[in-house]
Amino acid sequence: MENETMKKILAFIEAETTQNAYRVEVDTDAPTGIFDSKFAGLPYWGNTKPYPTDINGNPMLLLAQFHFDKDKVAAPLPTTGILQFFIANDDCWGIQNDDFAVVYHEQIDTSITEQKLAEMGVTFCIDDLEMFPVGEPCGVRLIPQTVSMDMSDTRFLSIFEKAVKAVLPEQPLPCQPEDLFAEDFDDFYDNLFDTTGHWLLGYPYFTQYDPRGDSEDIEGEPIFHDTLLFQMDSDDDIMWGDVGVANFFINKKDLQNKNFDDVLYSWDCC
């Protein structure tokens, strides 16, 4: 990369958007018990709240579970307890009817066993995963990493124009990266942070577009879920439609307060 203007703009974007996140890596050697961090499988569940069901009353399947007593993270994520993501086991994986749930267990009942789960009606059958994005339960590892925004995020253009104004104050705005860098645009794009993969926090990746620009509350006022809570991408073991990706977004204030009632779930594919 020889374009000095590009280097300065990339450095500005990185400095403006840098945050701490956790890359989630599949680990086939990691355990997948009821208290483990994992994708799919039999979830932990206590007897203090009803198990999540879809619009037809069918139990949802565990998509992912993170045990923060075992896998240490820092705020704004909860630093203790278990965070879970459930989706309906239907043709659209819960996207049509908002058939999903994000559940946080702040207190863990370590006396829970598979037998106790069965008595509560919480079971798991590997056959349920035949049409599920995750083909079989797998353990995961959380790897701390510093990340920055790329062009998938709907906020990117405003950050980019802020960078242009700082680096090239004479440049008229609005200004698109494609126009500013022309034949060097591919080089610019390739030097942005790669947001693909599985993540807790960080910035999202989409195969189509950021759905948050369409979010409204019940009175029609625009809302914005500013924090990527969890992203599950397609890989050798996971497939969202035609090599797609799923995202769960939350407002940072809700995350800090451990309130997971208002989460935006989406997935898209090519």
Buried (B, 14 or more C-beta within 10 A) or exposed (E): EEBEBBBBBBEBBBEBBEBBBBBBBBBEEBEBEBBBBBBBBBBBBBEEEEBBBBEEEEBBBBBBBBBBEEBEBEEBBBEEBBBBBBBBBBEEBBBEEEBBBBBBBEEBEEEBEEEBBEEEEBEBEEEBBEEBBBBEBBBBBBEEEEBBBBBBBBBBBEBBBBBBBEBBEEEEEEBEBEEBBEEBBEBBEEBBBEBBBBBBBBBBBBBEEBBBEEBEEEEEEEEEBBBBBBBBBBEEBBBBBEEBBBBBBBBEEBBBEEEBEEBBBBBBBE
